[in-house]
Amino acid sequence: MKSLLVVGADHLGTIPQKLGELGFSEVIHLNGRKVQMVKREIPENIDSILVLTDYINHNLAKTLKKKAQDQSVPVYYAKRSWCSIYQALSKCERLCPDHVKCKQGVKH
């Protein structure tokens, strides 16, 4: 089971369905707007974190990065567009089954 914590943005629209197509069975979303989000811990069952950079404050991003490093959880950064998200997640073989095709420049 692959689980992903998405931090940033008020609404994700169709992004969770597209993440499901990439193989994520569980997608947890935190909008990151409240100041108290800095105090929240990363859930134990999270395999990786996606930070939507255009919708998160700098302090939360810094704190989240530190917590992720402490727990050895990979963090990916992207804008809220699907293209940016896909490119960020495709950098890891573990997450994207088409990683080899992407590296070879083959469109899928």
Secondary structure, 3 states (H helix, E strand, C coil): CEEEEEECCCCCCCHHHHHHHCCEEEEEEECCCCHHHHHCCCCCCCCEEEEEHHHCCHHHHHHHHHHHHHHCCCEEEECCCHHHHHHHHCCCCCCCCCHHHHHHCCCC
